[in-house]
Amino acid sequence: MKGISLEIKRSETVAIVGASGSGKTTLLSLLAGLDTPSRGQIFLGEREITALTEEQRAALRGEMVGFVFQTFQLLGSLTAIENVMLPGELKKQADAESHARELLERVGLGHRLSHYPRQLSGGEQQRVAIARAFASSAEILFADEPTGNLDSATGATIIDLLFELNREFGTTLVLVTHDERLAARCDRAVHIASGSLVANGATEE
Amino acid sequence: MNLNLILRFLWRDWRAGELTLLLGSLIVAVSTVTTITLFVDRLQRALHQESASFLAADMVIRSGDEVDPGLLQNEFTAPLQRAETLTFLSMVFSADRAQFASVKAVTDAYPLRGELITGDEPFQRGQPAEGGPPPGEVWLESRLFPALGVKSGDLLDIGVASLRIGKVLIKEPDPGGGFESTGPRVMMNMADVPATEVVQPGSRLTWSYLFAGSADAVSDYDEWVRPRLLEGSRILGIKDGAASVGRALERAERFLLLGGLLGVLLAGVAIALSAQRYAFRHFDHVAILKTLGASPGAIDQLFLLVFLIIGVLSTIADSAIGYLVQLGIVEILSPYIPVALPEPGIRPVIIGFVTGLVCLLSFALPPIMRLRATEPVRVIRRDLDSATVSDRLTYGAALAGTIGLMWWYSQDLWLTLLIFSGGLAALIVLSVVAFALLRSGRMLGMQAGSAWRLALAGMQRRGQENTLQIMVFGLAIMLLLILFLVRTSLLAEWQTQIPADAPNHFAMNISPADVAPIRTMLEDNNIHSQPLFPMIRGRISLVNGESASARDRSQRYQQDDEEQSGPRASSGRNLTWSATLPEDNKLVAGNWWPADYRGEPLVSLERDLAQRNKIAVDDEQVFTIQGRELRARVASIRTVSWDNMQPNFYIIFSPGALDDFPSTFMTSFYLDQSQKVFLNDLIHEHPTMTVIEVDAIIEQIQTIIAQVTLAIELVLLLILISGAMVLLASIQASMDERLKQQAILRTLGASQRLVMGSLLIEFCALGFFAGVLAFIGAEVTVFALETQIFELTYEINPQIWILGPVTGMVLIGLVGMLATRKVVRVSPTIVLRELA
């Protein structure tokens, strides 16, 4: 990545768009504090995450960041509800279970609470992942090609769900996609090519 | 698929690090087995040579009469070397003095094994001699020179022959320890025996016929001649050289063998684990190959060839490594190993090679076979299970491979089955327990709030995998504990057997008048001795009012072997009296009399004697001593440690009981090599006493036991190293799942303390369960081993109840943390990307 200067406002929805290998996922990892740049500064809220240790970044993630991955990244040994309970449990919230149940019902999986990921379809798995992302009451949500592994109909439902919940919770959403239609639903699209910012502007919608 | 493609495939796997663990396990497995086998093989042959020197041969026929020459010279003895010795007690005369001596006449080939050490002056260290004295010459033990007032070149009369005194006899390989070593040694040539005319009808002689040759030739001859020998002849093999050395040697061999067996087992487990992981990581690979049109047959071909190439190359390399490591060990240890090790043979290298291949086939093949069954649809749906090759085949192959290897290796089906079934039974029972333990009270959620609950919840959730892992850890720790326990009890037994200052001379036939002067003489020369025990021949005549000899006769129909059924009542025995309980004796019933007791005659009996004859405390027995009767009440029953090289008695009377009977006295004492000339003064001043010298034998026993001990410690160390490798392989094999879980927790913001804490707790808990399993399994197996194989008395071992679980926790906790520490060091994206 080189010469990237980018600001994302609270409650904004931003799409990072680019061809495969352009560096969009890397940018997302950096913004989310999953990775560290060799040079430069990144701020998340008030905190400069580039100055934090991995340990401090982990704490920050737990506090204010949620994730949705292309490959879902659910724990195979946990049921759907247990996966969604994780963030709450990490924060030692007493109501982690009831909160997780509500969220799963909200994403339409109230009837599959105790199913294991391998017993769920791809779309269902991604809905569990979305429920988990919102379970942490994160201020900012990062989604890496959330529909990349899904057919277009399922993908569309997932995206509707993601934006719906995003509005409901007033979350900031940063998502990586190469799907122009998805990007068009965001407030703003950031175009990346060969690790550089080529365009940064409001979408037409 | 052509070879070129396969080689490229192999190279890519290697470059990607997929083969590292598998190769590592293979290398450790095969090198451990090769190293142990090579080392044990060399050590065993060295010990055999050393022990053979005890007999001066590989096999000896000992007899009181001349053995029929037809038995000694035939097609069976043709491939063997032969020598003869004749031992007798005789007075020998110098110009002006006489001395009682033990004369040994030897043929020219003597000794067949070991060395005769001779010198030019008495009391020197000496050098090895080529064969015994030539005809017309005698060699004398050092102390005979001052005792007889002679020097080299003088004449010595034995019987009616005059022989010239040649060298000084410093050490002979087969000093013997019985009656014939009652006096100092004079060695002469067999050809001079007729001239002495000492061999007359009725003379007390010991003929020894010595044989040496290949193990097969010796055992063929042994088998043939044994049933043909007359009563009064005995065959001595290497293991009979000295009873305690024979036992020590036999047990040591079994121990080394056991060590090797456990090494094979550990190696197999390590290979199985890494092959499993290799296969697991290649499911996707195979699925993709299949979508690209590879048939199951082609997949089989590919992986079989890959494995064959890995197997053959690494085994060859490993055998070489094993050989070098073993050379290194020998090099490092050579100052401590007093015997020269013979050159390593080829057999251990073959064993290592075959072990590697068999392990690879029986442990690694089944998981690889699963690869062929991978469905191409896995490319799309990764979570499809690929297990279609039956588990029965997998486990069956591993079991068959293990048993086969162990059996081939030990050549002992009984030992193999014992270890195998003991271990297996313990594992099955305990894994059920472990599984039940893990499953009890399943908790909801991941309980991610605290490291404790997170860890335990995680363990329960992966109950099946964890049970398997506990079994593997448990197996490894159990094998180590078994080896440790057996080693400890073997060493303990050997060390108590002969302490460093064990008496090495027995003095007997001491008249009462000589007791005080001899005691003073021993004290003046700072010689540590046992008390002087009075000794009177006598026997029990009435057991509980019944004739002792009639009893023995009626029992004789059932069993006549004293070794098996215990000492007979009516046999003549050495009786003594004592105010105090001898050292090393332990009371098992009744009370010892007070030191100043002077009442009615009491007697204390040895336990086996009392048991065989059903004698209890307070029973009254009648003894016949020198034709007179003595009545005594049994006051106590005690055990005696017969092999402590001290005067020991079946029957001890209370003070005063034997005052009416004239007695002689005996004692035993310890003489250093430098103090031996003291014997001359002692015998010169008290010519009626008899001294039996067993110092040479004791010294040899101690040397061998020290060597065997060292060998055992070494093998334990080697096994420990391979055990640690198994643990590492096992933790590695389960690492992906753990890493993924912890990385996801990390993305969700879990703290380092939580992640590492839960991992530590999980590993320690696994280690703890494994340790519990291990100590229970070890107790059971050690019980079987010690009672069935090593003939030791089994005692429960509370120390491993703690040692097992603690070792498990520390080892697995430590290795686990080392292997997983990158979870918190590295950013979670990297971990997740690597695992994807």
Interface residues (C-beta under 8 A of the other chain):
Chain A: S29 L34 D35 T36 E54 E55 A58 A59 L60 R61 G62 E63 V65 F67 T71 Q73 L75 G76 S77 L78 I81 E82 M85 L86 P87 E89 L90 K92 A96 E97 P117 R118 R132 S136
Chain B: D383 L444 G445 M446 Q447 A448 G449 G458 R461 R462 E737 K740 Q741 I744 L745 R746 T747 L748 G749 A750 S751 Q752 L754 V824 R825 V826 S827 P828 T829 I830 L832 A836
